[in-house]
Amino acid sequence: MTKASDIMHPGAECIREHETLAAAARIMRERDVGALPICGPGDKLLGIVTDRDIVLRCVAEGRDPASVTAGELAQGRPMTVEADEDCEQVLRVMEQYQVRRLPVINHPEHKLVGMISEADIARGLPQTRLAEFVSAVCAEEAPVKAALG
């Protein structure tokens, strides 16, 4: 059975909680990614910052990305999976919580060891299961997009 560690991008690079959102945006551009894990001491996962977070929760609110830190956007505890979880559990978590990126941690240290994205899922799923996954993860966004028209 395929495990989370088999499909993840290993060694996901963290942005530190004290670094600015401007720095996060530069890293995202350089690495061509839309999200970065936010880590504290010992690579302990504190949250995730996305390009969308930077726009909606910083720029659109008139705040300066050069002064707002990644840690300021880290709210609650992000959904995670452990490296040895089977892929069906990974799918269930992503579908249930409608997340497109999922940090992979080791246990018991809660240390980040990788990330799983929609693209990682798409590479290994049969077409019918992929369609179910995309429908479940994107289901809530459709009414919002339609309303914004």
KOLZATOR-196820 format. One record per residue (C-alpha): y, x, z; residue number from 1; residue in one letter. Coordinates in pm, 1 decimal, padded with zeros to 6 digits. Layout:
<rs>
        Y        X        Z drengu zalo
        Y        X        Z    NUM    A
...
</rs>
This chain:
<rs>
        Y        X        Z drengu zalo
  00000.0  00000.0  00000.0      1    M
  00346.3  00128.7 -00091.3      2    T
  00574.0  00211.2  00201.2      3    K
  00950.6  00222.1  00236.6      4    A
  00937.9  00602.6  00236.5      5    S
  00770.7  00592.1 -00107.6      6    D
  01056.7  00405.4 -00277.9      7    I
  01365.1  00516.1 -00083.2      8    M
  01623.2  00773.3 -00184.1      9    H
  01549.2  01041.5  00076.0     10    P
  01820.5  01229.1  00255.9     11    G
  02097.3  00972.0  00221.5     12    A
  02425.7  01139.3  00304.3     13    E
  02623.5  00987.1  00587.0     14    C
  02992.6  00952.1  00624.3     15    I
  03087.8  01034.0  00981.4     16    R
  03248.1  00761.5  01188.3     17    E
  03574.8  00959.3  01226.3     18    H
  03617.8  01018.8  00849.3     19    E
  03863.1  00804.7  00654.6     20    T
  03789.1  00534.6  00401.4     21    L
  03971.5  00746.2  00142.2     22    A
  03713.0  01019.0  00203.4     23    A
  03435.0  00759.0  00176.6     24    A
  03572.1  00639.7 -00158.1     25    A
  03581.1  00997.3 -00291.3     26    R
  03220.0  01056.4 -00185.7     27    I
  03112.6  00727.1 -00346.5     28    M
  03282.1  00829.6 -00671.1     29    R
  03129.3  01178.3 -00667.6     30    E
  02778.1  01048.4 -00597.6     31    R
  02813.0  00734.2 -00812.2     32    D
  02708.6  00504.4 -00526.2     33    V
  02856.4  00182.5 -00390.7     34    G
  02773.4  00231.4 -00023.1     35    A
  02745.9  00501.5  00239.5     36    L
  02574.4  00491.2  00574.9     37    P
  02806.6  00553.9  00869.4     38    I
  02651.8  00795.3  01117.1     39    C
  02737.3  00919.6  01461.0     40    G
  02603.6  01221.2  01647.3     41    P
  02251.4  01325.0  01548.3     42    G
  02267.0  01114.6  01228.8     43    D
  02226.5  00799.4  01435.2     44    K
  02302.8  00506.3  01208.0     45    L
  02609.8  00306.2  01312.8     46    L
  02670.0  00094.5  01004.1     47    G
  02726.7  00093.4  00630.6     48    I
  03054.7  00100.3  00440.7     49    V
  03064.8 -00034.5  00086.1     50    T
  03320.1 -00007.7 -00189.3     51    D
  03375.4 -00380.8 -00138.4     52    R
  03447.5 -00323.0  00233.9     53    D
  03713.4 -00067.3  00144.7     54    I
  03883.8 -00310.0 -00090.8     55    V
  03854.7 -00631.8  00112.2     56    L
  03872.1 -00507.1  00469.7     57    R
  04127.2 -00231.8  00420.0     58    C
  04332.8 -00236.5  00098.9     59    V
  04359.7 -00617.6  00067.4     60    A
  04475.3 -00633.8  00429.7     61    E
  04755.2 -00386.5  00357.0     62    G
  04594.2 -00107.1  00556.5     63    R
  04596.2  00257.8  00448.7     64    D
  04251.9  00396.4  00347.1     65    P
  04381.1  00743.6  00436.2     66    A
  04419.3  00640.4  00800.7     67    S
  04144.3  00379.0  00856.8     68    V
  03816.4  00538.8  00963.0     69    T
  03465.8  00445.1  00855.5     70    A
  03382.9  00379.8  01220.8     71    G
  03647.6  00106.0  01233.2     72    E
  03446.5 -00090.8  00976.1     73    L
  03109.8 -00037.6  01146.3     74    A
  03047.1 -00380.0  01297.1     75    Q
  02723.1 -00471.3  01471.0     76    G
  02398.1 -00304.7  01389.3     77    R
  02290.7 -00292.3  01023.5     78    P
  01956.9 -00425.3  00910.1     79    M
  01709.6 -00139.7  00875.5     80    T
  01344.6 -00074.6  00804.3     81    V
  01126.5  00201.5  00933.8     82    E
  00995.3  00461.0  00690.3     83    A
  00634.7  00345.3  00734.6     84    D
  00704.8 -00026.9  00669.7     85    E
  00521.5 -00174.0  00372.1     86    D
  00731.5 -00271.4  00072.1     87    C
  00664.9 -00642.4  00111.0     88    E
  00835.6 -00625.0  00452.3     89    Q
  01126.8 -00438.4  00290.6     90    V
  01161.4 -00724.3  00041.5     91    L
  01145.8 -00987.2  00315.2     92    R
  01425.9 -00819.3  00511.5     93    V
  01647.2 -00778.2  00204.3     94    M
  01585.0 -01138.1  00096.3     95    E
  01627.1 -01294.3  00440.6     96    Q
  01953.5 -01114.9  00513.3     97    Y
  02069.3 -01104.5  00148.9     98    Q
  02137.2 -00731.5  00153.9     99    V
  02134.6 -00508.1 -00150.8    100    R
  02101.9 -00178.8  00031.8    101    R
  01877.1 -00108.2  00322.9    102    L
  01882.3  00202.9  00541.1    103    P
  01545.7  00356.7  00622.8    104    V
  01509.0  00507.8  00968.1    105    I
  01247.8  00696.8  01160.7    106    N
  01129.8  00571.9  01493.5    107    H
  01201.9  00619.4  01785.3    108    P
  01513.0  00832.4  01718.8    109    E
  01674.2  00568.6  01492.3    110    H
  01772.8  00856.0  01263.2    111    K
  01858.6  00782.0  00902.3    112    L
  01603.5  00928.7  00659.0    113    V
  01689.7  00741.1  00336.3    114    G
  01825.4  00431.1  00164.0    115    M
  01664.8  00162.9 -00050.4    116    I
  01876.3 -00012.1 -00313.2    117    S
  01814.2 -00298.4 -00552.8    118    E
  01748.5 -00040.3 -00824.6    119    A
  01473.7  00118.8 -00614.9    120    D
  01313.5 -00223.0 -00570.0    121    I
  01344.5 -00308.0 -00940.1    122    A
  01154.4  00003.4 -01047.2    123    R
  00839.5 -00097.8 -00862.8    124    G
  00820.7 -00476.7 -00881.7    125    L
  00645.7 -00692.8 -01138.8    126    P
  00896.6 -00904.0 -01337.8    127    Q
  00810.9 -01233.6 -01163.6    128    T
  00851.1 -01085.1 -00815.0    129    R
  01171.5 -00911.3 -00922.7    130    L
  01314.6 -01245.7 -01040.1    131    A
  01230.1 -01403.0 -00700.4    132    E
  01393.3 -01110.7 -00520.2    133    F
  01715.2 -01122.3 -00723.2    134    V
  01736.2 -01498.5 -00682.6    135    S
  01694.8 -01473.2 -00304.7    136    A
  01943.2 -01188.9 -00255.7    137    V
  02209.5 -01331.5 -00487.1    138    C
  02162.1 -01702.9 -00410.1    139    A
  02455.7 -01738.5 -00170.8    140    E
  02702.9 -01560.4 -00398.5    141    E
  02670.1 -01806.0 -00689.4    142    A
  02880.6 -02086.4 -00533.1    143    P
  03150.7 -01836.0 -00434.1    144    V
  03171.0 -01693.0 -00784.9    145    K
  03173.4 -02044.0 -00934.7    146    A
  03453.9 -02148.6 -00701.5    147    A
  03657.2 -01843.0 -00795.0    148    L
  03585.6 -01920.0 -01162.5    149    G
</rs>
